[in-house]
Amino acid sequence: MSASKSNSDKKIVYQEFGNDNSAAIERPIQELPPQQQNLRIQATRTGRKGKTVTVVTGFQAKPETLADLVKQLKTQCGTGGTVKENTIEIQGEHKQKILEIVTKLGYKAKLSGG
């Protein structure tokens, strides 16, 4: 076999460990329109060394959509924030402001917690 032919014509018959095919196993995220999503908005301090963070959960959207939404929320609240595992965290207590913003965008949202 020549060197160019051996690399391009390799067929794996059996492989227990090695090349990771996580892209084939990964489930696609089904993105629902905003009207069909039920969001929960709550302010929490647990696990954040006493700092208050507003958490928005219940998203069924692609990471790109969440990144755009968190950018918009951060600018309108005037604070920092991030996306973690399909939840949005905004620094500070901004429950009412975030509720107004997401309802204007067409999401169904409720305030959760005290």
C-alpha positions, 0 to 999 in steps of 0.5 A: 500500500502507498502512504496516501492510500493507507490513510484515506482507505482506513475502515474501522471494523471494531473499536472499543476505545479511542476516537470520540464520536460524541457528535453522533450521540449528541441529541439536537436541541429542539428550539421552541418559539417564545410563545411556547416556552414557560420561563421561571425568574427568581433571585437567589444567593445560594452558592454565590458567597452572599451575592444576589443573582437573578436566574431565568430557567426553562429555556428550550433554545439553541446556545446562539439564541440564549447568547443573544438574549443574555446580551440584551438582558445585560445591556438593559439591566446594566450589569453582567451575566452569563449562560449556564446549562440553558439557564441565564444568570444576571448579576443583582436582583432584577426580577421585575425588569427581566420579567418585563423584557422577556414578556415584551419579547413574547415569552411566557414568564412567571416570578418564582420564589419569595 
